[in-house]
Amino acid sequence: DNNIQYKAKTGALGHTIVVGFDYRYLSDNNSVGLGTAPSLDLFNPKYGGLSVTDPAFYTATPQNMHQEGVYFQDQMKWKGLNITLSGRQDWADLQTKNRLSGTTTNSSSEKFTWRAGILYEFSQGVAPYFSYATSFYPTTGTDFEGKAFKPTTGDQYELGVKYKPKNIDALFTVAAFNLTQKNVLTTDPDATHVGYQVQTGAIRSRGVEAEAHVWLNKNLNLITSFTHLDEV
């Protein structure tokens, strides 16, 4: 991950600009076999001398993924007003091999995601804010049939307020959020597919978070938090 940062001004508006590029490579080898083993007496267990036959693999699906991304961000400030705009373009290539059938499947995906946020700092130390963000994450792994998973995507709204009092060294935040994700991995409901996952249509998570940071002295900090989450 490499990026450059540049600070500039356009009139009374200050800018902190970040431009970067990152690369991710992942290699995964998953082989699964299932077989029987001798009975074990729980009350008189004998751990040595048991003969266990190596089971035949019914899944052998190594994967290799390459992901490249370019991103930018402009954090603008004018007096107490802060505006952040950012964007990211991703490209992902996934190769899935099936060693049992000798086949190889290649899939490619790309997505542009972005984020926008606005915050205003009042003189009393109160700073309300609102943000919206989209996300894209290539998901590795395969289902019971050896099919590769689709990328996970999402979007999130967040509305909150931050408060930094002047008489004590502390920061308090309260926020409400709504997050929706598509193609999320969950446990395969088929009882015969032990250890496997499937992708659901969509999951919505929303709730309220509250957090307090209090710096009592240079060696002691107090952090408390509370979250109420509703997930469907």
N, C-alpha and C positions, 0 to 999 in steps of 0.2 A: 504494500500500500504506500504510494508516494503522492504527496500533494504539495502545493505551494500556496502561500498566503500573502495577500497584498492589501494594504490599507490605503484608502484614498478618500477624497472629499469632492463632492459636486455641489458647490455652493455651501449651504448650511447643513447638508446631508452627509453624514459620515458612512463609509462603507468598509466592511471587512469581508474580503472576497477570498474564497477557497476553491481551488480547482485541483482535481486529483484523478488518479487511475489506480485500480487494484486488480489483482489476479488471484484466483483460488483454484487449486488442483486437489482433487480427492480421489483416492483409490480404495475400493472396498471389495472384499472377497467373502461371500456368504455361501456356505455349504451346509446343508441340513440332512440328517439321516435319522430314522426312527426304527427301533427294534425292541426285542424282548430281552429280559435279563432274568437270572434265577431268582427265586423267592428269597426274601430276607426275613428271618425271624426277629421281630422287634425285641423279644424278651431274651433271646439267646443269639445275638447276631454273630455271624462268622464273616469277617471281612476278607480274609485271605483264601486263596485257592479257588475262587469262583471263576467260572469260564464264561466270558461275555464275548459274543461274536460281534465284530464291527458291522454295523448296519450299512446297507447300501444307501447312498445319497439319493434323495428324490428332488433336491434342489441344489444347484450349483451355479450361481449367477454373479460372477465378478463384474464390477462396474468401475468406470473411469469417467470423471467429470472435469471439464475445464470451464471456468467462469471468468469473464472479463467485465469490468465495469468502469465507466467514467462518470464523474460527478462534479457538481459545482454548487456553491452556496454564496449568497450575498446577504450579509447581516447589516441592515441599514438602521441608522439612529439619527433622530432629530429631536433635540431636547429630551423629553421623557418618553418619546415614542420609539419603539423598537419593532422593526419588521424583518422577518427572515423568510427568504425564498430559496429553495434548493431543488435540484433535479438530479436524476441518476438514470443512466441507460445501461442495461445489463444484457449480456449475451452468454448463453450457457449451452454447452454441447455435452451430451451424455451418451456413453457407449455401454450397452448391457449385453454380456455374453451369456449364453446358455450352454454350459459344458456337456450337458446330457444329450441335447439335440444337435449340438454343433452349430447353432445359429447365432448371429450377432444382430442386434437392433441398435440403430443410431437415431437419436432424437435431438432436435435443437429448439430452443425457445429464446425469446427476447422480450424485454419489457421496459417501458419508460415509467418511472415512478417519480413522485414529487412531494414536496412538503411546503406548507406555508404557515406562518405563525405571526401573531401580533401581540404586543405587550406594551402597556403604558405604566410608567413609574410616576406615581404621585409623590408629592413632597413629604407626606406623612409616612412613607415607607410601604404603602400599599401598591401592589402591581397586579392588576387583573390581566388575564391573557386568554387567547383562543388559538388553537392550532388544528390543522388537518393534515394527514399524511397517508400516503399509499405505500404498499410494500410488495416485494417480489423475492421469493426464496426458492431456488431449485431444490427439490426434495429427492434425496437418493434412497435407494432400497427398491425392493420388488414385493409384489403381493404373492399369494400362495401359488398362482399360476405362472409366476416369473415375469410378470409385466411390470415395467418401470413406472414409478409414480410421476404424476404431473407436478409442476411447480406450485407452491403455496402462495396465494396472493391475499392481500387484505387492505383495509382502509380504516382509519381511526379519527374520530373527533375528540377533542379534549377542551374543556372549559374550566378555568381555575383562577385562583388568586394567591399571590405570594405576599407575605408581610414580614418586613424586617424592622423591628422596633429600634428606636434610637438610644434608649436608655440601657438595653442589655444586648449582649452579643448573641443573637439568635435569629433563626429563620423559620417561619411557619408557612406551610402550603396546604391548600385544600383544592381538590380537582375532581371533576366528574368526567367520565370517558365512555365512549361507545366504540368497540372494536369488532369488526366483522372479518372473518377469514374464510377462504374457500380452499378446498382440497387439503384439509387438515388430516393428519394421520391419527387413526383411532384403532383400537383392538378389533381384530376380525371377529365378528359375532358367531361365525361357524365354529362349533366346539371341536371339530376335527382339524382345524387350522391353528393349532397351538403355537404361539410365538409369532404369529403373522399379524400384519396390519392392513387396513383398507383406508381409502380416502373418503371422507364424508362430503356432502354437498356444501354446507356452510356451518360455521359456528359463530354465534354472537356473544360477546362478553361485554358487559357494561357494569358500571359501579361507581363508587366514590372512594377516594383516597385522601387521607390526612396524614401529615408528617410534621414533626417538630425537631429542629436541631438547636441545641443550646450548648455554647462553648463556655463551660464553667471556669476553666483556666487553661493554661497552655498544655497541661497533661491530661485533662479530663473533659470529655464531651458526653452530652446526653442526647440520645436519639430515640424517639418514639414514633410509631406509625400505626395506622389503622386502615383496613381495606374492607369494603363491603362489595362482594362480587356476585353478579347474577349471570349465569352462563346457560345458553340454550343451543 
